């Protein structure tokens, strides 16, 4: 699973709250790709919860 945060991110913090092993919010959310495989369920949950649809999962 490949996870990206696009330029729409408004740094709201929701993804980090839901799936903090993968997402860290600095100026924008950044992805720890090495943690994705073990956290796929919460990555999908965070993508659904992102208010601006900035999390792209492929
Ligand atoms: S939930 Fe979406 S908008 Fe909010 S910090 Fe994460 S990627 Fe950015």
Backbone and ligand atoms as CSV (ligand in chain L), in Angstrom:
chain,resi,resn,atom,element,x,y,z
A,1,UNK,N,N,0.846,-1.182,0.000
A,1,UNK,CA,C,0.000,0.000,0.000
A,1,UNK,C,C,0.892,1.246,0.000
A,2,UNK,N,N,0.582,2.145,-0.930
A,2,UNK,CA,C,1.357,3.378,-1.034
A,2,UNK,C,C,0.491,4.532,-0.542
A,3,UNK,N,N,1.012,5.311,0.374
A,3,UNK,CA,C,0.226,6.374,0.991
A,3,UNK,C,C,0.916,7.711,0.777
A,4,UNK,N,N,0.149,8.694,0.306
A,4,UNK,CA,C,0.700,10.036,0.112
A,4,UNK,C,C,-0.258,11.058,0.694
A,5,UNK,N,N,0.301,12.165,1.132
A,5,UNK,CA,C,-0.515,13.310,1.538
A,5,UNK,C,C,-0.316,14.390,0.485
A,6,UNK,N,N,-1.402,14.834,-0.115
A,6,UNK,CA,C,-1.264,15.834,-1.170
A,6,UNK,C,C,-1.313,17.265,-0.628
A,7,UNK,N,N,-1.225,18.221,-1.523
A,7,UNK,CA,C,-1.099,19.628,-1.136
A,7,UNK,C,C,-2.345,20.213,-0.480
A,8,UNK,N,N,-3.443,19.458,-0.471
A,8,UNK,CA,C,-4.671,19.964,0.152
A,8,UNK,C,C,-4.601,19.974,1.679
A,9,UNK,N,N,-3.629,19.276,2.249
A,9,UNK,CA,C,-3.558,19.133,3.712
A,9,UNK,C,C,-3.570,20.488,4.411
A,10,UNK,N,N,-4.446,20.591,5.432
A,10,UNK,CA,C,-4.550,21.820,6.226
A,10,UNK,C,C,-3.997,21.624,7.648
A,11,UNK,N,N,-3.262,20.515,7.833
A,11,UNK,CA,C,-2.605,20.248,9.120
A,11,UNK,C,C,-3.583,20.240,10.301
A,12,UNK,N,N,-4.757,19.630,10.097
A,12,UNK,CA,C,-5.774,19.625,11.153
A,12,UNK,C,C,-5.438,18.657,12.280
A,13,UNK,N,N,-4.622,17.654,12.006
A,13,UNK,CA,C,-4.216,16.716,13.043
A,13,UNK,C,C,-5.056,15.451,13.145
A,14,UNK,N,N,-6.130,15.357,12.372
A,14,UNK,CA,C,-7.022,14.188,12.496
A,14,UNK,C,C,-6.301,12.886,12.196
A,15,UNK,N,N,-5.499,12.866,11.146
A,15,UNK,CA,C,-4.846,11.608,10.771
A,15,UNK,C,C,-3.885,11.138,11.857
A,16,UNK,N,N,-3.179,12.073,12.479
A,16,UNK,CA,C,-2.259,11.694,13.552
A,16,UNK,C,C,-3.027,11.157,14.754
A,17,UNK,N,N,-4.178,11.741,15.049
A,17,UNK,CA,C,-4.997,11.243,16.158
A,17,UNK,C,C,-5.462,9.823,15.899
A,18,UNK,N,N,-5.830,9.545,14.647
A,18,UNK,CA,C,-6.395,8.238,14.304
A,18,UNK,C,C,-5.306,7.199,14.113
A,19,UNK,N,N,-4.167,7.600,13.551
A,19,UNK,CA,C,-3.157,6.631,13.121
A,19,UNK,C,C,-1.766,7.245,13.301
A,20,UNK,N,N,-1.427,7.484,14.552
A,20,UNK,CA,C,-0.213,8.228,14.866
A,20,UNK,C,C,1.093,7.510,14.576
A,21,UNK,N,N,1.018,6.175,14.363
A,21,UNK,CA,C,2.248,5.478,14.008
A,21,UNK,C,C,2.686,5.803,12.586
A,22,UNK,N,N,1.729,6.201,11.770
A,22,UNK,CA,C,2.017,6.457,10.352
A,22,UNK,C,C,2.085,7.955,10.048
A,23,UNK,N,N,1.155,8.721,10.612
A,23,UNK,CA,C,1.058,10.142,10.274
A,23,UNK,C,C,1.591,11.016,11.394
A,24,UNK,N,N,2.445,11.955,11.026
A,24,UNK,CA,C,2.899,12.977,11.964
A,24,UNK,C,C,2.616,14.331,11.313
A,25,UNK,N,N,1.983,15.200,12.059
A,25,UNK,CA,C,1.627,16.493,11.493
A,25,UNK,C,C,2.675,17.514,11.904
A,26,UNK,N,N,3.358,18.028,10.900
A,26,UNK,CA,C,4.309,19.121,11.122
A,26,UNK,C,C,3.695,20.331,10.426
A,27,UNK,N,N,4.346,20.931,9.442
A,27,UNK,CA,C,3.683,21.984,8.663
A,27,UNK,C,C,2.500,21.397,7.903
A,28,UNK,N,N,2.704,20.180,7.415
A,28,UNK,CA,C,1.618,19.367,6.855
A,28,UNK,C,C,1.840,17.952,7.388
A,29,UNK,N,N,0.890,17.076,7.111
A,29,UNK,CA,C,1.050,15.694,7.560
A,29,UNK,C,C,2.130,15.001,6.738
A,30,UNK,N,N,2.975,14.238,7.419
A,30,UNK,CA,C,3.977,13.437,6.726
A,30,UNK,C,C,3.735,11.962,7.053
A,31,UNK,N,N,4.106,11.104,6.107
A,31,UNK,CA,C,3.829,9.672,6.203
A,31,UNK,C,C,5.113,8.921,6.498
A,32,UNK,N,N,5.065,8.036,7.495
A,32,UNK,CA,C,6.153,7.089,7.711
A,32,UNK,C,C,5.800,5.818,6.944
A,33,UNK,N,N,6.291,5.738,5.713
A,33,UNK,CA,C,5.913,4.629,4.834
A,33,UNK,C,C,6.277,3.280,5.453
A,34,UNK,N,N,7.338,3.234,6.245
A,34,UNK,CA,C,7.768,1.960,6.819
A,34,UNK,C,C,6.769,1.423,7.840
A,35,UNK,N,N,5.881,2.297,8.334
A,35,UNK,CA,C,4.895,1.865,9.329
A,35,UNK,C,C,3.552,1.520,8.709
A,36,UNK,N,N,3.409,1.731,7.401
A,36,UNK,CA,C,2.103,1.550,6.756
A,36,UNK,C,C,1.625,0.104,6.810
A,37,UNK,N,N,2.510,-0.839,6.480
A,37,UNK,CA,C,2.087,-2.236,6.353
A,37,UNK,C,C,1.437,-2.757,7.627
A,38,UNK,N,N,1.944,-2.339,8.765
A,38,UNK,CA,C,1.407,-2.826,10.033
A,38,UNK,C,C,0.176,-2.054,10.493
A,39,UNK,N,N,-0.191,-1.022,9.745
A,39,UNK,CA,C,-1.269,-0.133,10.200
A,39,UNK,C,C,-2.284,0.171,9.107
A,40,UNK,N,N,-2.508,-0.770,8.213
A,40,UNK,CA,C,-3.348,-0.474,7.045
A,40,UNK,C,C,-4.767,-0.086,7.422
A,41,UNK,N,N,-5.313,-0.713,8.461
A,41,UNK,CA,C,-6.699,-0.392,8.823
A,41,UNK,C,C,-6.840,1.061,9.253
A,42,UNK,N,N,-5.920,1.534,10.104
A,42,UNK,CA,C,-6.085,2.914,10.555
A,42,UNK,C,C,-5.656,3.910,9.491
A,43,UNK,N,N,-4.804,3.508,8.556
A,43,UNK,CA,C,-4.491,4.387,7.419
A,43,UNK,C,C,-5.762,4.651,6.608
A,44,UNK,N,N,-6.530,3.574,6.355
A,44,UNK,CA,C,-7.779,3.741,5.599
A,44,UNK,C,C,-8.769,4.595,6.376
A,45,UNK,N,N,-8.813,4.378,7.686
A,45,UNK,CA,C,-9.713,5.161,8.540
A,45,UNK,C,C,-9.322,6.643,8.487
A,46,UNK,N,N,-8.038,6.912,8.550
A,46,UNK,CA,C,-7.567,8.301,8.497
A,46,UNK,C,C,-7.872,8.929,7.142
A,47,UNK,N,N,-7.707,8.150,6.078
A,47,UNK,CA,C,-8.005,8.686,4.745
A,47,UNK,C,C,-9.482,9.058,4.643
A,48,UNK,N,N,-10.352,8.210,5.222
A,48,UNK,CA,C,-11.785,8.511,5.192
A,48,UNK,C,C,-12.116,9.727,6.053
A,49,UNK,N,N,-11.364,9.914,7.127
A,49,UNK,CA,C,-11.673,10.991,8.071
A,49,UNK,C,C,-11.085,12.336,7.664
A,50,UNK,N,N,-10.105,12.327,6.797
A,50,UNK,CA,C,-9.460,13.600,6.421
A,50,UNK,C,C,-10.505,14.550,5.830
A,51,UNK,N,N,-10.636,15.748,6.390
A,51,UNK,CA,C,-11.717,16.651,5.965
A,51,UNK,C,C,-11.530,17.212,4.558
A,52,UNK,N,N,-10.324,17.140,4.047
A,52,UNK,CA,C,-10.079,17.701,2.705
A,52,UNK,C,C,-9.638,16.640,1.692
A,53,UNK,N,N,-9.730,15.377,2.078
A,53,UNK,CA,C,-9.387,14.303,1.145
A,53,UNK,C,C,-7.937,14.324,0.700
A,54,UNK,N,N,-7.044,14.704,1.611
A,54,UNK,CA,C,-5.647,14.879,1.232
A,54,UNK,C,C,-4.841,13.582,1.252
A,55,UNK,N,N,-5.383,12.538,1.864
A,55,UNK,CA,C,-4.636,11.288,1.993
A,55,UNK,C,C,-4.974,10.390,0.812
A,56,UNK,N,N,-3.982,10.114,-0.003
A,56,UNK,CA,C,-4.171,9.286,-1.196
A,56,UNK,C,C,-3.588,7.905,-0.930
A,57,UNK,N,N,-4.422,6.894,-1.045
A,57,UNK,CA,C,-4.027,5.512,-0.801
A,57,UNK,C,C,-4.104,4.747,-2.108
A,58,UNK,N,N,-3.011,4.100,-2.455
A,58,UNK,CA,C,-3.002,3.328,-3.702
A,58,UNK,C,C,-2.511,1.921,-3.434
L,1,LIG,S1,S,-6.374,14.632,8.326
L,1,LIG,FE1,FE,-5.938,15.431,6.260
L,1,LIG,S2,S,-5.879,17.655,6.470
L,1,LIG,FE2,FE,-5.748,16.794,8.519
L,1,LIG,S3,S,-3.522,16.707,8.927
L,1,LIG,FE3,FE,-4.124,14.714,8.105
L,1,LIG,S4,S,-3.782,14.852,5.881
L,1,LIG,FE4,FE,-3.774,16.945,6.704
